[in-house]
Amino acid sequence: MRDLTNLKTFIIDSKDPKEVDDAFSLEIIEGNIKKLWIHISNPCKLFLLDSNIDIEARSKNSSLYLIDQYIPMLPTEIIEKANLNQNKLSDTISASIIFNDNGSINEYEIVEAKVKPNYQLTYDDAEEIIELEPKEEYEIVEIKNLLLNSINYRKSQGAINFDSPTYKININNGNVEINNIEKSISQLIVSESMILMGYVTSLYLFKNNIAAPYRTHKIICDVEEILEKYKDSDIKYSILKQYMGKSYITTKSSKHESLGLIKYTQCTSPLRRYLDLIVQRQVFNNITNFELLNTNKINEIIDLTRVKQSENNNIYKNNKLKFLKIFFINQNKSSYKIIFIKWINNKKNIALVYFPEYSLELLILLYISIETYTNKIYKVKFNVNDNNLLEFIH
């Protein structure tokens, strides 16, 4: 157990997080060598594999963050014990990383640790510190520089930065709203630290011959050619996704090409994703000399979670559809602007389209005469119906 409570440790998260499972620190060693620490909460030591808590979590597969409801994967008391919070002594699985000048990783270490976060910041709080660069908070500025350098290195290795705005559906005083979300520097650095944690964990698992669910992705198109061809389009990244191919979870480690990594596993959300919990359990068991799960058992769990994730995706889809229907009914606008992406089923009029006003990519029923993507903006009208997709007519 490594005592890291002396490090100035930062949590950066949304305004009202339910599960707080990551933080990071900067350690300066041997004069001016900068060591980044990434800390992940360690719930797996609070209950055993195949215990009632574990079986229930496996049956849920993940926490559900619905628009109007939150359903946790783990019991509230486990989440409260495992959550990282300001001034709270917490058990973690932590990784240290020393970078080369070009942003690649020079060396890493993964340990069981104790941390005591000093700061619990919202993304806006962190953004303000990054912009103002106060001397007393130089650590977070140095962390930002290290992580932006890491992003640039991964790009040089083929990583794709999907630089497009997203959206969030909220209920505000009973009204359904769609809010555009632009990626901030603070969100980028949190995302990059989580990617790096997944990367070094995959290296650790492979080096120690530990069975684990790796996420792999092979790009089956010429990314630069597609982005150049559609460079003037608002939906060039949506188009790119149609050509890239899917990522897969498998016990065989392989490249994750869209992240620019030779190996990758997800491990940074053990409070809300069951496979992340399993990865953490394998790492923790190896550190503490407990029995490890074998490849057959990991494959069984992957198959189980794949089925359950499909069910959860349907829950998300129906929940989103319910509130989008309310949104469009209440908006009652004469028309909406869309960019056509592709037909999913031309005969059944099922299309994938993009609403630029809301940064919303959506599968809809679309009654319009069009064959292929043209970068043209169409005006369509919402049509109230009882179908399981939103319906629009030209």
Long-range contacts (C-beta under 8 A, 24 or more apart in sequence): 1-112, 1-113, 1-114, 2-94, 2-111, 2-112, 2-113, 2-114, 3-113, 3-114, 4-37, 4-39, 4-92, 4-94, 4-113, 4-114, 4-115, 5-89, 5-114, 5-115, 5-116, 7-37, 7-115, 8-118, 8-119, 8-139, 9-37, 9-39, 9-115, 9-116, 9-117, 9-118, 9-119, 10-117, 10-118, 10-119, 10-121, 10-126, 10-139, 10-140, 10-143, 11-84, 11-85, 11-86, 11-117, 11-119, 11-120, 11-121, 12-121, 12-122, 12-123, 12-125, 12-126, 12-186, 12-189, 12-190, 13-120, 13-121, 13-122, 13-123, 13-190, 14-122, 14-123, 15-122, 18-63, 18-65, 18-70, 18-72, 18-79, 19-63, 19-72, 19-79, 19-83, 19-269, 19-271, 19-272, 20-83, 20-84, 20-85, 20-120, 21-82, 21-83, 21-84, 21-268, 21-269, 21-270, 21-271, 21-272, 22-84, 22-190, 22-193, 22-194, 22-197, 22-268, 22-269, 23-84, 23-92, 23-115, 23-117, 24-143, 24-193, 25-115, 25-139, 26-139, 26-140, 26-142, 26-143, 26-146, 27-96, 33-98, 34-98, 34-99, 34-142, 34-146, 35-96, 35-97, 35-98, 36-96, 36-97, 36-98, 36-99, 36-143, 36-146, 36-147, 36-193, 36-196, 37-94, 37-95, 37-96, 37-97, 38-94, 38-95, 38-97, 38-193, 38-194, 38-196, 38-197, 39-84, 39-90, 39-92, 39-93, 39-94, 39-113, 39-115, 40-92, 40-93, 40-94, 40-197, 40-267, 40-268, 40-270, 40-280, 41-82, 41-83, 41-84, 41-90, 41-91, 41-92, 41-270, 41-271, 42-82, 42-90, 42-91, 42-92, 42-93, 42-112, 42-270, 42-280, 42-284, 43-74, 43-78, 43-79, 43-81, 43-82, 43-270, 43-271, 43-277, 43-280, 44-270, 44-277, 44-280, 44-281, 44-284, 45-91, 45-284, 46-78, 46-81, 46-82, 47-78, 49-281, 49-293, 53-78, 57-274, 57-277, 58-274, 58-301, 58-304, 58-305, 59-308, 60-274, 60-308, 61-273, 61-274, 61-304, 61-305, 61-308, 61-309, 61-312, 62-272, 62-273, 62-274, 62-308, 62-309, 62-312, 63-271, 63-272, 63-273, 64-312, 64-315, 64-316, 66-315, 66-316, 66-319, 67-169, 67-170, 67-171, 67-319, 67-320, 67-322, 67-323, 68-171, 68-319, 68-323, 69-319, 72-271, 72-272, 73-271, 73-272, 73-273, 73-274, 74-271, 74-272, 79-271, 82-270, 82-271, 83-271, 84-115, 84-117, 85-117, 85-120, 86-117, 86-118, 86-119, 86-120, 87-116, 87-117, 87-118, 88-116, 88-117, 89-114, 89-115, 89-116, 90-114, 90-115, 90-116, 90-117, 93-267, 93-280, 93-283, 93-284, 93-287, 95-196, 95-197, 95-200, 95-201, 97-196, 97-200, 99-146, 99-149, 99-150, 102-149, 102-153, 102-156, 103-149, 103-150, 103-151, 103-152, 103-153, 103-154, 104-153, 105-196, 105-199, 105-200, 108-200, 108-203, 108-204, 110-200, 110-201, 110-204, 110-283, 110-287, 111-287, 112-284, 112-287, 112-288, 121-186, 123-184, 123-186, 123-187, 123-190, 124-186, 126-186, 127-184, 127-185, 127-186, 130-185, 130-186, 143-189, 143-193, 144-185, 144-189, 147-188, 147-189, 147-192, 147-193, 147-196, 148-185, 148-188, 148-189, 148-192, 150-192, 150-196, 151-188, 151-192, 153-260, 154-195, 154-259, 154-260, 154-261, 155-260, 156-260, 157-260, 157-261, 158-219, 158-223, 158-257, 158-258, 158-260, 159-258, 159-259, 159-260, 159-261, 160-219, 160-223, 160-240, 160-258, 162-237, 163-237, 164-234, 164-237, 164-238, 164-359, 165-359, 166-359, 167-358, 167-359, 167-360, 169-320, 169-323, 169-324, 169-327, 171-323, 175-330, 176-323, 176-324, 176-326, 176-327, 176-330, 177-327, 178-327, 178-358, 178-360, 180-358, 180-359, 181-359, 194-268, 195-259, 195-261, 195-264, 197-267, 197-268, 198-264, 198-265, 198-266, 198-267, 198-268, 199-259, 199-261, 199-263, 199-264, 201-265, 201-267, 201-279, 201-283, 202-253, 202-261, 202-263, 202-264, 202-265, 203-263, 204-283, 205-253, 205-265, 205-279, 205-282, 205-283, 206-253, 206-263, 208-286, 210-282, 210-283, 210-286, 210-292, 211-251, 211-282, 211-292, 211-293, 211-294, 211-295, 211-297, 211-298, 212-251, 212-265, 212-278, 212-279, 212-282, 212-298, 213-249, 213-250, 213-251, 213-265, 213-266, 213-275, 213-278, 213-279, 213-298, 213-301, 213-302, 214-249, 214-250, 214-251, 214-252, 214-253, 214-254, 214-263, 214-264, 214-265, 215-247, 215-248, 215-249, 215-256, 215-264, 215-265, 215-266, 216-247, 216-248, 216-249, 216-250, 216-252, 216-253, 216-254, 216-255, 216-256, 216-264, 217-244, 217-245, 217-246, 217-247, 217-248, 217-255, 217-256, 217-257, 217-258, 217-259, 218-245, 218-254, 218-255, 218-257, 219-244, 219-245, 219-257, 219-258, 220-244, 220-245, 221-245, 230-375, 232-375, 233-339, 233-375, 234-339, 234-354, 234-356, 235-339, 235-341, 235-354, 235-361, 238-341, 238-352, 238-354, 238-361, 239-341, 239-373, 242-341, 242-342, 249-275, 249-302, 249-305, 249-306, 250-302, 251-295, 251-298, 251-299, 251-302, 274-301, 274-305, 275-301, 275-302, 275-305, 318-388, 321-388, 321-389, 321-390, 324-362, 324-390, 325-390, 328-382, 328-390, 329-382, 329-384, 331-382, 333-382, 334-381, 335-379, 335-380, 335-381, 336-379, 336-380, 336-381, 336-382, 336-392, 337-377, 337-378, 337-379, 338-366, 338-377, 338-378, 338-379, 338-380, 338-392, 339-375, 339-376, 339-377, 339-378, 340-366, 340-368, 340-370, 340-373, 340-374, 340-376, 340-378, 341-373, 342-372, 342-373, 350-389, 353-392, 362-390, 363-389, 364-389, 364-390, 364-391, 364-392, 365-389, 365-390, 365-391, 365-392, 366-391, 366-392, 366-393, 366-394, 367-391, 367-392, 367-393, 367-394, 368-393, 368-394, 369-394
